[in-house]
Amino acid sequence: MRVRTLLLVLATAVVVVFTLLNWTEFTRPVDVNLGIQAVSAPLPLILLGLLALGLLVALASGAATEARHRRLENEHAKALQAQRDLAERAEASRFVDLRQALDTHLRETRQREASTASELDQALAKTQREIRNQMELLHRSLSTRLGEMEARLEMRLTHREPGTARAPTGRANVESQPAPDFRADAPAGRVG
């Protein structure tokens, strides 16, 4: 824009200097045919006037074009800014939606983990109760079996030793008595 304006000013200065140097020739009247009628007028001044008129029309047209371009540029800049704002709002909205989705997913995951942990704790407690019950049953069963074995052992001891007095029942008494000799009951050939 500045180069074009500079060239225009330079060209105008050249024409003005040329006109001033040849002013006497510019003002000399000649017969000029205007199409409708012939007149006596200075032809160079008429041409100079037409040049000035053409220059004014060109300047006005250039100014109008430049104004139109600036208006369009402003409109485009506003539309572009509106699109940027819309894109930023959409992106922010997507971020908000993503955050909400992640928060929902995290909340659901925590609820599932809490539910699973609760179910696991319940299953573990149930398993511990079942193991405790089974251990108690096993303890009772073993106690009963040991009692039966003690009774059988006492019976055998009393049948084997007719002259000895029968010891009172109980584990302490069985342990204090000498160990029975089971070799006699063992099959032949396995005597140790």
C-alpha positions in Angstrom: 0.0 0.0 0.0 2.8 2.5 0.9 4.7 1.7 -2.3 1.7 2.3 -4.5 0.9 5.6 -2.7 4.6 6.6 -3.1 4.5 5.9 -6.8 1.3 7.8 -7.2 2.7 10.9 -5.4 5.9 10.6 -7.5 3.9 10.4 -10.8 1.8 13.4 -9.8 4.8 15.4 -9.0 6.4 14.6 -12.4 3.2 15.7 -14.2 3.0 18.9 -12.1 6.6 19.8 -12.8 6.2 19.0 -16.5 3.1 21.2 -16.6 4.8 24.1 -14.9 7.8 23.9 -17.2 5.5 24.0 -20.3 2.8 26.3 -18.9 2.8 28.6 -21.9 2.1 25.7 -24.3 -0.5 24.4 -22.0 -2.5 27.6 -22.1 -2.3 28.2 -25.9 -5.8 27.9 -27.4 -6.5 25.5 -30.2 -9.7 24.4 -32.0 -11.1 21.3 -30.2 -13.9 19.2 -31.6 -16.1 17.9 -28.7 -18.3 15.8 -31.0 -21.3 18.1 -30.6 -19.6 21.3 -31.3 -16.1 22.7 -32.0 -14.6 25.1 -29.5 -11.4 27.1 -29.1 -9.7 26.0 -25.8 -6.3 25.0 -24.6 -6.0 21.2 -25.4 -3.2 20.4 -22.9 -5.3 21.8 -20.0 -8.3 19.8 -21.1 -6.1 16.7 -21.2 -4.6 17.6 -17.8 -8.1 18.1 -16.4 -9.2 14.6 -17.8 -6.0 13.1 -16.3 -6.9 14.7 -12.9 -10.5 13.4 -13.2 -9.2 9.9 -14.0 -6.8 10.1 -11.1 -9.7 11.1 -8.7 -11.9 8.3 -10.0 -9.0 5.8 -9.6 -8.3 7.1 -6.0 -12.0 6.9 -5.1 -12.3 3.4 -6.6 -9.1 2.3 -4.7 -10.4 3.8 -1.4 -13.8 2.1 -1.9 -12.1 -1.2 -2.7 -9.8 -0.8 0.3 -12.7 0.0 2.6 -14.6 -3.0 1.3 -11.6 -5.2 1.9 -11.2 -3.9 5.4 -14.9 -4.4 6.2 -14.7 -8.0 4.8 -11.4 -8.5 6.8 -13.2 -7.3 10.0 -16.2 -9.5 9.3 -13.9 -12.5 8.6 -11.9 -11.8 11.8 -15.1 -11.6 13.8 -16.4 -14.8 12.2 -13.0 -16.5 12.9 -13.0 -15.3 16.5 -16.6 -16.6 16.9 -15.5 -20.0 15.4 -12.5 -20.0 17.8 -14.7 -19.2 20.8 -17.2 -21.9 19.7 -14.3 -24.4 19.3 -12.9 -23.5 22.7 -16.3 -23.9 24.3 -16.8 -27.2 22.5 -13.4 -28.4 23.6 -14.1 -27.3 27.2 -17.4 -29.0 27.0 -15.7 -32.2 25.8 -13.2 -31.9 28.7 -16.1 -31.5 31.2 -17.9 -34.4 29.6 -14.7 -36.5 29.8 -14.1 -35.6 33.4 -17.7 -36.4 34.3 -17.4 -39.8 32.5 -14.1 -40.5 34.3 -15.6 -39.5 37.6 -18.6 -41.7 37.0 -16.4 -44.6 35.9 -14.2 -44.1 39.0 -17.2 -43.9 41.3 -18.6 -47.1 39.8 -15.2 -48.8 40.1 -15.0 -47.8 43.7 -18.5 -49.1 44.4 -17.7 -52.4 42.7 -14.5 -52.7 44.7 -16.3 -51.9 47.9 -19.1 -54.5 47.0 -16.5 -57.1 46.1 -14.5 -56.4 49.3 -17.7 -56.7 51.3 -18.6 -60.0 49.6 -15.1 -61.2 50.0 -15.1 -60.4 53.7 -18.5 -62.1 54.1 -17.2 -65.2 52.3 -14.0 -65.2 54.4 -16.0 -64.9 57.6 -18.3 -67.7 56.4 -15.3 -69.9 55.5 -13.7 -69.2 58.9 -17.0 -70.1 60.7 -17.2 -73.3 58.7 -13.5 -74.2 59.4 -14.1 -73.5 63.1 -17.2 -75.7 63.1 -15.3 -78.4 61.3 -12.4 -78.2 63.7 -14.8 -78.4 66.7 -16.5 -81.4 65.1 -13.1 -83.0 64.5 -12.0 -82.2 68.0 -15.2 -83.8 69.4 -14.8 -86.8 67.1 -11.1 -87.2 68.1 -12.0 -86.9 71.7 -14.7 -89.5 71.4 -12.4 -91.8 69.5 -9.6 -91.4 72.0 -12.1 -92.1 74.8 -13.2 -95.2 73.0 -9.6 -96.3 72.4 -8.8 -95.7 76.1 -11.8 -97.8 77.1 -10.7 -100.6 74.7 -7.2 -100.4 75.9 -8.3 -100.7 79.5 -10.5 -103.6 78.7 -7.7 -105.4 77.0 -5.4 -104.7 79.9 -7.9 -106.0 82.4 -8.4 -109.1 80.3 -4.7 -109.8 79.9 -3.8 -109.3 83.5 -6.3 -111.0 85.7 -4.3 -110.7 88.9 -3.7 -107.0 88.7 -6.1 -104.5 90.0 -8.1 -102.5 87.6 -6.8 -99.0 87.3 -9.3 -96.2 87.3 -10.2 -94.9 83.9 -8.4 -91.8 82.6 -5.6 -90.8 80.5 -3.2 -90.0 83.3 -3.6 -93.5 84.7 -3.0 -95.1 81.3 0.2 -93.1 80.8 1.5 -94.0 84.2 1.0 -97.7 83.6 3.7 -99.7 81.7 3.1 -99.9 78.0 1.4 -103.2 77.0 3.2 -105.8 75.1 1.5 -106.2 71.7 4.0 -108.7 70.4 1.9 -111.6 71.4 -0.9 -110.2 69.2 1.4 -109.7 66.2 1.4 -112.4 63.5 4.2 -114.9 63.4 7.3 -113.8 61.6 6.9 -110.1 62.5 8.2 -110.3 66.0 10.5 -107.4 66.5 
